[in-house]
Amino acid sequence: MFQRELDRLATPRMNLSLAEVMRALGQDGSPEADAACRAYAATLEWPPVADSVRLELCLRLQCALWWLGKVRDGDPAGETGSELLESVLIEYWRDVGRVDWLYARLVKEWAEEHFPGSTE
């Protein structure tokens, strides 16, 4: 489901500056992206958003895919579908998800590529 939504949000091409991309990577989360995630959790439809918010939503979905892959056998603790979506796309992203995902995807992968065995 997250991959399908990621594919949908990633088109059409986003027109963003480097500053907008860095802001999306560097902030805990924007209120606009939180609101879009809440709307999606309630309706399973994304509201219209600016490209900068769409990028942040794509990053949150990538992070959710990564996290769910790590906890695949975990128990969602009785959460409803909409509660799980909000939990993963908002709370986890704002708490530690963004930093953990960025580290694993960028820093750790780069280090392993350039210095094999250095991240073990």
N, CA, C and O atoms as a GROMACS GRO file, in nm:
protein
  480
    1MET      N    1   0.081  -0.119   0.000
    1MET     CA    2   0.000   0.000   0.000
    1MET      C    3   0.086   0.126   0.000
    1MET      O    4   0.062   0.218  -0.078
    2PHE      N    5   0.188   0.131   0.087
    2PHE     CA    6   0.272   0.250   0.094
    2PHE      C    7   0.347   0.272  -0.037
    2PHE      O    8   0.364   0.385  -0.081
    3GLN      N    9   0.392   0.163  -0.099
    3GLN     CA   10   0.464   0.178  -0.226
    3GLN      C   11   0.372   0.233  -0.334
    3GLN      O   12   0.412   0.319  -0.412
    4ARG      N   13   0.248   0.185  -0.338
    4ARG     CA   14   0.152   0.234  -0.435
    4ARG      C   15   0.126   0.384  -0.414
    4ARG      O   16   0.121   0.461  -0.510
    5GLU      N   17   0.110   0.424  -0.290
    5GLU     CA   18   0.085   0.565  -0.260
    5GLU      C   19   0.208   0.650  -0.291
    5GLU      O   20   0.196   0.763  -0.338
    6LEU      N   21   0.324   0.596  -0.264
    6LEU     CA   22   0.448   0.666  -0.298
    6LEU      C   23   0.458   0.689  -0.448
    6LEU      O   24   0.493   0.798  -0.493
    7ASP      N   25   0.427   0.587  -0.525
    7ASP     CA   26   0.430   0.600  -0.671
    7ASP      C   27   0.330   0.704  -0.719
    7ASP      O   28   0.359   0.782  -0.810
    8ARG      N   29   0.211   0.706  -0.659
    8ARG     CA   30   0.109   0.805  -0.697
    8ARG      C   31   0.152   0.947  -0.664
    8ARG      O   32   0.136   1.038  -0.744
    9LEU      N   33   0.209   0.966  -0.544
    9LEU     CA   34   0.250   1.100  -0.502
    9LEU      C   35   0.371   1.152  -0.578
    9LEU      O   36   0.389   1.272  -0.594
   10ALA      N   37   0.454   1.062  -0.625
   10ALA     CA   38   0.578   1.103  -0.692
   10ALA      C   39   0.556   1.156  -0.833
   10ALA      O   40   0.649   1.209  -0.894
   11THR      N   41   0.436   1.144  -0.886
   11THR     CA   42   0.407   1.198  -1.018
   11THR      C   43   0.292   1.297  -1.007
   11THR      O   44   0.200   1.272  -0.928
   12PRO      N   45   0.290   1.403  -1.078
   12PRO     CA   46   0.390   1.445  -1.176
   12PRO      C   47   0.518   1.493  -1.107
   12PRO      O   48   0.524   1.507  -0.985
   13ARG      N   49   0.618   1.516  -1.190
   13ARG     CA   50   0.748   1.559  -1.139
   13ARG      C   51   0.734   1.685  -1.053
   13ARG      O   52   0.656   1.774  -1.084
   14MET      N   53   0.811   1.689  -0.946
   14MET     CA   54   0.807   1.803  -0.854
   14MET      C   55   0.905   1.910  -0.900
   14MET      O   56   1.015   1.880  -0.946
   15ASN      N   57   0.865   2.034  -0.887
   15ASN     CA   58   0.949   2.147  -0.922
   15ASN      C   59   0.995   2.213  -0.792
   15ASN      O   60   0.926   2.299  -0.737
   16LEU      N   61   1.112   2.170  -0.743
   16LEU     CA   62   1.161   2.215  -0.612
   16LEU      C   63   1.303   2.267  -0.621
   16LEU      O   64   1.383   2.221  -0.703
   17SER      N   65   1.334   2.362  -0.536
   17SER     CA   66   1.471   2.410  -0.525
   17SER      C   67   1.548   2.320  -0.430
   17SER      O   68   1.489   2.243  -0.354
   18LEU      N   69   1.679   2.330  -0.434
   18LEU     CA   70   1.761   2.255  -0.340
   18LEU      C   71   1.727   2.293  -0.196
   18LEU      O   72   1.726   2.207  -0.108
   19ALA      N   73   1.700   2.420  -0.172
   19ALA     CA   74   1.664   2.466  -0.037
   19ALA      C   75   1.537   2.397   0.012
   19ALA      O   76   1.527   2.360   0.129
   20GLU      N   77   1.438   2.380  -0.077
   20GLU     CA   78   1.314   2.313  -0.038
   20GLU      C   79   1.338   2.166  -0.007
   20GLU      O   80   1.279   2.111   0.086
   21VAL      N   81   1.424   2.101  -0.083
   21VAL     CA   82   1.457   1.961  -0.058
   21VAL      C   83   1.529   1.947   0.076
   21VAL      O   84   1.496   1.859   0.156
   22MET      N   85   1.625   2.033   0.101
   22MET     CA   86   1.700   2.027   0.226
   22MET      C   87   1.610   2.057   0.346
   22MET      O   88   1.626   1.997   0.452
   23ARG      N   89   1.517   2.149   0.328
   23ARG     CA   90   1.423   2.182   0.436
   23ARG      C   91   1.338   2.059   0.470
   23ARG      O   92   1.316   2.029   0.588
   24ALA      N   93   1.290   1.988   0.367
   24ALA     CA   94   1.208   1.869   0.390
   24ALA      C   95   1.288   1.761   0.463
   24ALA      O   96   1.233   1.691   0.548
   25LEU      N   97   1.415   1.748   0.430
   25LEU     CA   98   1.500   1.648   0.497
   25LEU      C   99   1.538   1.691   0.638
   25LEU      O  100   1.558   1.606   0.725
   26GLY      N  101   1.549   1.820   0.661
   26GLY     CA  102   1.602   1.870   0.787
   26GLY      C  103   1.501   1.900   0.895
   26GLY      O  104   1.538   1.912   1.012
   27GLN      N  105   1.375   1.913   0.858
   27GLN     CA  106   1.276   1.948   0.960
   27GLN      C  107   1.207   1.823   1.015
   27GLN      O  108   1.200   1.719   0.950
   28ASP      N  109   1.155   1.837   1.138
   28ASP     CA  110   1.083   1.726   1.199
   28ASP      C  111   0.955   1.693   1.125
   28ASP      O  112   0.912   1.578   1.121
   29GLY      N  113   0.896   1.793   1.067
   29GLY     CA  114   0.772   1.773   0.993
   29GLY      C  115   0.694   1.902   0.987
   29GLY      O  116   0.696   1.981   1.081
   30SER      N  117   0.626   1.922   0.878
   30SER     CA  118   0.547   2.044   0.863
   30SER      C  119   0.402   2.017   0.904
   30SER      O  120   0.353   1.905   0.891
   31PRO      N  121   0.335   2.121   0.955
   31PRO     CA  122   0.193   2.106   0.988
   31PRO      C  123   0.109   2.067   0.865
   31PRO      O  124   0.011   1.994   0.878
   32GLU      N  125   0.148   2.117   0.748
   32GLU     CA  126   0.074   2.085   0.626
   32GLU      C  127   0.084   1.935   0.593
   32GLU      O  128  -0.015   1.874   0.553
   33ALA      N  129   0.203   1.878   0.609
   33ALA     CA  130   0.220   1.734   0.583
   33ALA      C  131   0.146   1.652   0.688
   33ALA      O  132   0.086   1.549   0.656
   34ASP      N  133   0.150   1.697   0.814
   34ASP     CA  134   0.074   1.626   0.919
   34ASP      C  135  -0.075   1.625   0.884
   34ASP      O  136  -0.140   1.522   0.894
   35ALA      N  137  -0.127   1.741   0.842
   35ALA     CA  138  -0.269   1.750   0.806
   35ALA      C  139  -0.302   1.660   0.688
   35ALA      O  140  -0.407   1.595   0.687
   36ALA      N  141  -0.214   1.656   0.589
   36ALA     CA  142  -0.236   1.568   0.473
   36ALA      C  143  -0.235   1.422   0.515
   36ALA      O  144  -0.316   1.343   0.465
   37CYS      N  145  -0.147   1.384   0.606
   37CYS     CA  146  -0.142   1.245   0.656
   37CYS      C  147  -0.270   1.211   0.732
   37CYS      O  148  -0.324   1.101   0.717
   38ARG      N  149  -0.318   1.305   0.812
   38ARG     CA  150  -0.443   1.281   0.886
   38ARG      C  151  -0.561   1.266   0.789
   38ARG      O  152  -0.646   1.179   0.807
   39ALA      N  153  -0.564   1.350   0.688
   39ALA     CA  154  -0.670   1.340   0.587
   39ALA      C  155  -0.663   1.207   0.515
   39ALA      O  156  -0.765   1.142   0.491
   40TYR      N  157  -0.542   1.165   0.480
   40TYR     CA  158  -0.526   1.036   0.412
   40TYR      C  159  -0.568   0.920   0.503
   40TYR      O  160  -0.635   0.827   0.459
   41ALA      N  161  -0.528   0.926   0.630
   41ALA     CA  162  -0.564   0.819   0.724
   41ALA      C  163  -0.716   0.807   0.739
   41ALA      O  164  -0.768   0.697   0.758
   42ALA      N  165  -0.785   0.919   0.730
   42ALA     CA  166  -0.931   0.918   0.746
   42ALA      C  167  -1.005   0.877   0.619
   42ALA      O  168  -1.112   0.816   0.627
   43THR      N  169  -0.949   0.911   0.501
   43THR     CA  170  -1.024   0.893   0.377
   43THR      C  171  -0.956   0.802   0.274
   43THR      O  172  -1.020   0.759   0.178
   44LEU      N  173  -0.828   0.773   0.295
   44LEU     CA  174  -0.744   0.702   0.198
   44LEU      C  175  -0.732   0.777   0.066
   44LEU      O  176  -0.712   0.717  -0.040
   45GLU      N  177  -0.744   0.909   0.073
   45GLU     CA  178  -0.723   0.999  -0.041
   45GLU      C  179  -0.633   1.112   0.004
   45GLU      O  180  -0.652   1.169   0.112
   46TRP      N  181  -0.533   1.145  -0.079
   46TRP     CA  182  -0.444   1.256  -0.046
   46TRP      C  183  -0.510   1.387  -0.088
   46TRP      O  184  -0.563   1.398  -0.198
   47PRO      N  185  -0.506   1.487  -0.001
   47PRO     CA  186  -0.557   1.618  -0.042
   47PRO      C  187  -0.457   1.685  -0.136
   47PRO      O  188  -0.340   1.647  -0.138
   48PRO      N  189  -0.501   1.783  -0.213
   48PRO     CA  190  -0.406   1.858  -0.296
   48PRO      C  191  -0.307   1.932  -0.206
   48PRO      O  192  -0.347   1.997  -0.109
   49VAL      N  193  -0.179   1.922  -0.238
   49VAL     CA  194  -0.075   1.989  -0.159
   49VAL      C  195   0.031   2.045  -0.252
   49VAL      O  196   0.042   2.004  -0.368
   50ALA      N  197   0.108   2.140  -0.200
   50ALA     CA  198   0.220   2.197  -0.275
   50ALA      C  199   0.328   2.091  -0.296
   50ALA      O  200   0.333   1.992  -0.224
   51ASP      N  201   0.413   2.111  -0.396
   51ASP     CA  202   0.520   2.016  -0.425
   51ASP      C  203   0.611   1.993  -0.305
   51ASP      O  204   0.655   1.880  -0.283
   52SER      N  205   0.640   2.096  -0.227
   52SER     CA  206   0.728   2.078  -0.111
   52SER      C  207   0.664   1.985  -0.008
   52SER      O  208   0.734   1.906   0.055
   53VAL      N  209   0.534   1.992   0.008
   53VAL     CA  210   0.463   1.902   0.100
   53VAL      C  211   0.457   1.763   0.040
   53VAL      O  212   0.470   1.664   0.112
   54ARG      N  213   0.437   1.755  -0.090
   54ARG     CA  214   0.434   1.625  -0.158
   54ARG      C  215   0.567   1.552  -0.141
   54ARG      O  216   0.570   1.431  -0.119
   55LEU      N  217   0.678   1.627  -0.150
   55LEU     CA  218   0.809   1.567  -0.126
   55LEU      C  219   0.816   1.513   0.016
   55LEU      O  220   0.862   1.400   0.037
   56GLU      N  221   0.772   1.592   0.112
   56GLU     CA  222   0.777   1.545   0.251
   56GLU      C  223   0.691   1.420   0.270
   56GLU      O  224   0.729   1.330   0.343
   57LEU      N  225   0.576   1.415   0.205
   57LEU     CA  226   0.491   1.296   0.214
   57LEU      C  227   0.562   1.176   0.153
   57LEU      O  228   0.554   1.066   0.208
   58CYS      N  229   0.629   1.195   0.040
   58CYS     CA  230   0.705   1.086  -0.021
   58CYS      C  231   0.815   1.036   0.072
   58CYS      O  232   0.837   0.916   0.084
   59LEU      N  233   0.884   1.129   0.138
   59LEU     CA  234   0.988   1.090   0.233
   59LEU      C  235   0.929   1.012   0.350
   59LEU      O  236   0.987   0.913   0.394
   60ARG      N  237   0.816   1.057   0.400
   60ARG     CA  238   0.750   0.987   0.511
   60ARG      C  239   0.708   0.847   0.468
   60ARG      O  240   0.721   0.752   0.546
   61LEU      N  241   0.657   0.833   0.346
   61LEU     CA  242   0.619   0.700   0.297
   61LEU      C  243   0.741   0.610   0.282
   61LEU      O  244   0.735   0.492   0.316
   62GLN      N  245   0.852   0.664   0.231
   62GLN     CA  246   0.976   0.586   0.221
   62GLN      C  247   1.019   0.539   0.360
   62GLN      O  248   1.057   0.424   0.378
   63CYS      N  249   1.014   0.629   0.456
   63CYS     CA  250   1.050   0.596   0.593
   63CYS      C  251   0.957   0.488   0.649
   63CYS      O  252   1.002   0.395   0.716
   64ALA      N  253   0.828   0.500   0.622
   64ALA     CA  254   0.731   0.401   0.670
   64ALA      C  255   0.759   0.264   0.609
   64ALA      O  256   0.754   0.163   0.679
   65LEU      N  257   0.790   0.260   0.479
   65LEU     CA  258   0.824   0.133   0.415
   65LEU      C  259   0.946   0.069   0.480
   65LEU      O  260   0.948  -0.051   0.506
   66TRP      N  261   1.046   0.151   0.507
   66TRP     CA  262   1.169   0.101   0.570
   66TRP      C  263   1.139   0.048   0.710
   66TRP      O  264   1.183  -0.061   0.745
   67TRP      N  265   1.064   0.124   0.789
   67TRP     CA  266   1.033   0.085   0.927
   67TRP      C  267   0.948  -0.041   0.930
   67TRP      O  268   0.974  -0.132   1.009
   68LEU      N  269   0.845  -0.047   0.845
   68LEU     CA  270   0.759  -0.165   0.844
   68LEU      C  271   0.836  -0.289   0.800
   68LEU      O  272   0.805  -0.400   0.844
   69GLY      N  273   0.935  -0.271   0.714
   69GLY     CA  274   1.020  -0.384   0.677
   69GLY      C  275   1.102  -0.436   0.795
   69GLY      O  276   1.130  -0.555   0.804
   70LYS      N  277   1.139  -0.345   0.885
   70LYS     CA  278   1.215  -0.384   1.004
   70LYS      C  279   1.128  -0.453   1.108
   70LYS      O  280   1.176  -0.541   1.178
   71VAL      N  281   1.001  -0.414   1.119
   71VAL     CA  282   0.914  -0.468   1.223
   71VAL      C  283   0.802  -0.553   1.164
   71VAL      O  284   0.693  -0.563   1.221
   72ARG      N  285   0.829  -0.613   1.054
   72ARG     CA  286   0.730  -0.690   0.978
   72ARG      C  287   0.650  -0.787   1.064
   72ARG      O  288   0.530  -0.803   1.041
   73ASP      N  289   0.712  -0.850   1.160
   73ASP     CA  290   0.641  -0.950   1.240
   73ASP      C  291   0.585  -0.892   1.369
   73ASP      O  292   0.534  -0.967   1.453
   74GLY      N  293   0.593  -0.761   1.385
   74GLY     CA  294   0.545  -0.698   1.508
   74GLY      C  295   0.394  -0.692   1.516
   74GLY      O  296   0.324  -0.716   1.418
   75ASP      N  297   0.346  -0.661   1.635
   75ASP     CA  298   0.203  -0.648   1.661
   75ASP      C  299   0.167  -0.500   1.661
   75ASP      O  300   0.230  -0.423   1.732
   76PRO      N  301   0.067  -0.458   1.583
   76PRO     CA  302   0.031  -0.317   1.580
   76PRO      C  303  -0.040  -0.269   1.706
   76PRO      O  304  -0.095  -0.160   1.707
   77ALA      N  305  -0.039  -0.348   1.812
   77ALA     CA  306  -0.092  -0.310   1.943
   77ALA      C  307  -0.239  -0.270   1.936
   77ALA      O  308  -0.281  -0.176   2.005
   78GLY      N  309  -0.317  -0.337   1.856
   78GLY     CA  310  -0.459  -0.313   1.850
   78GLY      C  311  -0.501  -0.183   1.784
   78GLY      O  312  -0.615  -0.140   1.799
   79GLU      N  313  -0.411  -0.120   1.711
   79GLU     CA  314  -0.445   0.005   1.643
   79GLU      C  315  -0.535  -0.022   1.523
   79GLU      O  316  -0.522  -0.125   1.455
   80THR      N  317  -0.627   0.070   1.497
   80THR     CA  318  -0.706   0.062   1.374
   80THR      C  319  -0.616   0.101   1.258
   80THR      O  320  -0.505   0.150   1.279
   81GLY      N  321  -0.662   0.081   1.137
   81GLY     CA  322  -0.583   0.117   1.020
   81GLY      C  323  -0.549   0.264   1.017
   81GLY      O  324  -0.435   0.300   0.989
   82SER      N  325  -0.646   0.351   1.046
   82SER     CA  326  -0.618   0.494   1.043
   82SER      C  327  -0.524   0.534   1.155
   82SER      O  328  -0.441   0.623   1.136
   83GLU      N  329  -0.535   0.472   1.272
   83GLU     CA  330  -0.443   0.501   1.382
   83GLU      C  331  -0.301   0.458   1.347
   83GLU      O  332  -0.205   0.529   1.377
   84LEU      N  333  -0.287   0.342   1.283
   84LEU     CA  334  -0.155   0.295   1.242
   84LEU      C  335  -0.094   0.390   1.139
   84LEU      O  336   0.024   0.423   1.147
   85LEU      N  337  -0.175   0.435   1.042
   85LEU     CA  338  -0.124   0.529   0.942
   85LEU      C  339  -0.075   0.658   1.007
   85LEU      O  340   0.034   0.706   0.976
   86GLU      N  341  -0.156   0.714   1.096
   86GLU     CA  342  -0.114   0.837   1.165
   86GLU      C  343   0.010   0.812   1.250
   86GLU      O  344   0.100   0.895   1.254
   87SER      N  345   0.013   0.700   1.317
   87SER     CA  346   0.127   0.668   1.403
   87SER      C  347   0.256   0.659   1.323
   87SER      O  348   0.358   0.714   1.364
   88VAL      N  349   0.252   0.591   1.210
   88VAL     CA  350   0.373   0.573   1.129
   88VAL      C  351   0.408   0.700   1.051
   88VAL      O  352   0.525   0.739   1.047
   89LEU      N  353   0.309   0.762   0.989
   89LEU     CA  354   0.337   0.875   0.901
   89LEU      C  355   0.358   1.008   0.974
   89LEU      O  356   0.417   1.100   0.918
   90ILE      N  357   0.310   1.019   1.097
   90ILE     CA  358   0.327   1.144   1.170
   90ILE      C  359   0.416   1.125   1.293
   90ILE      O  360   0.524   1.183   1.302
   91GLU      N  361   0.370   1.043   1.387
   91GLU     CA  362   0.441   1.031   1.515
   91GLU      C  363   0.579   0.968   1.500
   91GLU      O  364   0.677   1.022   1.553
   92TYR      N  365   0.588   0.857   1.429
   92TYR     CA  366   0.719   0.793   1.413
   92TYR      C  367   0.813   0.885   1.336
   92TYR      O  368   0.929   0.898   1.374
   93TRP      N  369   0.764   0.948   1.229
   93TRP     CA  370   0.846   1.041   1.150
   93TRP      C  371   0.901   1.151   1.239
   93TRP      O  372   1.021   1.182   1.234
   94ARG      N  373   0.815   1.212   1.320
   94ARG     CA  374   0.856   1.324   1.404
   94ARG      C  375   0.945   1.280   1.521
   94ARG      O  376   1.033   1.354   1.564
   95ASP      N  377   0.924   1.159   1.570
   95ASP     CA  378   0.999   1.111   1.686
   95ASP      C  379   1.141   1.072   1.646
   95ASP      O  380   1.233   1.153   1.663
   96VAL      N  381   1.162   0.955   1.596
   96VAL     CA  382   1.297   0.910   1.559
   96VAL      C  383   1.305   0.855   1.417
   96VAL      O  384   1.415   0.832   1.366
   97GLY      N  385   1.192   0.835   1.354
   97GLY     CA  386   1.191   0.771   1.223
   97GLY      C  387   1.272   0.842   1.118
   97GLY      O  388   1.351   0.780   1.047
   98ARG      N  389   1.254   0.974   1.108
   98ARG     CA  390   1.325   1.050   1.005
   98ARG      C  391   1.475   1.037   1.022
   98ARG      O  392   1.546   1.011   0.926
   99VAL      N  393   1.524   1.055   1.144
   99VAL     CA  394   1.669   1.049   1.169
   99VAL      C  395   1.721   0.908   1.148
   99VAL      O  396   1.826   0.889   1.086
  100ASP      N  397   1.650   0.808   1.201
  100ASP     CA  398   1.694   0.669   1.183
  100ASP      C  399   1.696   0.630   1.036
  100ASP      O  400   1.791   0.566   0.990
  101TRP      N  401   1.591   0.667   0.962
  101TRP     CA  402   1.582   0.632   0.821
  101TRP      C  403   1.691   0.701   0.741
  101TRP      O  404   1.757   0.639   0.658
  102LEU      N  405   1.710   0.831   0.766
  102LEU     CA  406   1.814   0.903   0.694
  102LEU      C  407   1.952   0.844   0.722
  102LEU      O  408   2.033   0.830   0.631
  103TYR      N  409   1.977   0.809   0.847
  103TYR     CA  410   2.106   0.750   0.882
  103TYR      C  411   2.123   0.616   0.809
  103TYR      O  412   2.227   0.592   0.747
  104ALA      N  413   2.022   0.531   0.816
  104ALA     CA  414   2.033   0.399   0.754
  104ALA      C  415   2.043   0.408   0.602
  104ALA      O  416   2.122   0.336   0.540
  105ARG      N  417   1.965   0.496   0.543
  105ARG     CA  418   1.961   0.505   0.397
  105ARG      C  419   2.075   0.584   0.336
  105ARG      O  420   2.122   0.552   0.228
  106LEU      N  421   2.120   0.686   0.404
  106LEU     CA  422   2.223   0.773   0.347
  106LEU      C  423   2.360   0.747   0.407
  106LEU      O  424   2.454   0.710   0.335
  107VAL      N  425   2.373   0.765   0.534
  107VAL     CA  426   2.504   0.756   0.597
  107VAL      C  427   2.556   0.613   0.596
  107VAL      O  428   2.667   0.587   0.549
  108LYS      N  429   2.476   0.520   0.648
  108LYS     CA  430   2.522   0.382   0.660
  108LYS      C  431   2.546   0.318   0.522
  108LYS      O  432   2.647   0.250   0.503
  109GLU      N  433   2.456   0.340   0.427
  109GLU     CA  434   2.474   0.283   0.293
  109GLU      C  435   2.596   0.344   0.224
  109GLU      O  436   2.671   0.272   0.157
  110TRP      N  437   2.616   0.475   0.238
  110TRP     CA  438   2.732   0.540   0.178
  110TRP      C  439   2.861   0.486   0.239
  110TRP      O  440   2.955   0.454   0.167
  111ALA      N  441   2.864   0.475   0.371
  111ALA     CA  442   2.984   0.426   0.437
  111ALA      C  443   3.014   0.282   0.395
  111ALA      O  444   3.130   0.246   0.370
  112GLU      N  445   2.910   0.200   0.387
  112GLU     CA  446   2.930   0.060   0.347
  112GLU      C  447   2.979   0.051   0.202
  112GLU      O  448   3.062  -0.034   0.170
  113GLU      N  449   2.929   0.138   0.117
  113GLU     CA  450   2.972   0.138  -0.023
  113GLU      C  451   3.118   0.180  -0.035
  113GLU      O  452   3.193   0.120  -0.113
  114HIS      N  453   3.160   0.280   0.040
  114HIS     CA  454   3.295   0.334   0.027
  114HIS      C  455   3.396   0.270   0.122
  114HIS      O  456   3.516   0.272   0.096
  115PHE      N  457   3.347   0.214   0.232
  115PHE     CA  458   3.434   0.152   0.332
  115PHE      C  459   3.370   0.021   0.378
  115PHE      O  460   3.318   0.014   0.489
  116PRO      N  461   3.372  -0.081   0.293
  116PRO     CA  462   3.305  -0.208   0.326
  116PRO      C  463   3.346  -0.260   0.464
  116PRO      O  464   3.464  -0.259   0.501
  117GLY      N  465   3.244  -0.306   0.538
  117GLY     CA  466   3.268  -0.362   0.671
  117GLY      C  467   3.277  -0.258   0.782
  117GLY      O  468   3.287  -0.293   0.899
  118SER      N  469   3.273  -0.130   0.747
  118SER     CA  470   3.292  -0.025   0.848
  118SER      C  471   3.170  -0.004   0.936
  118SER      O  472   3.182   0.058   1.042
  119THR      N  473   3.052  -0.052   0.897
  119THR     CA  474   2.932  -0.026   0.974
  119THR      C  475   2.889  -0.147   1.057
  119THR      O  476   2.781  -0.144   1.117
  120GLU      N  477   2.968  -0.249   1.060
  120GLU     CA  478   2.932  -0.370   1.136
  120GLU      C  479   2.960  -0.352   1.282
  120GLU      O  480   2.936  -0.444   1.361
   0.00000   0.00000   0.00000
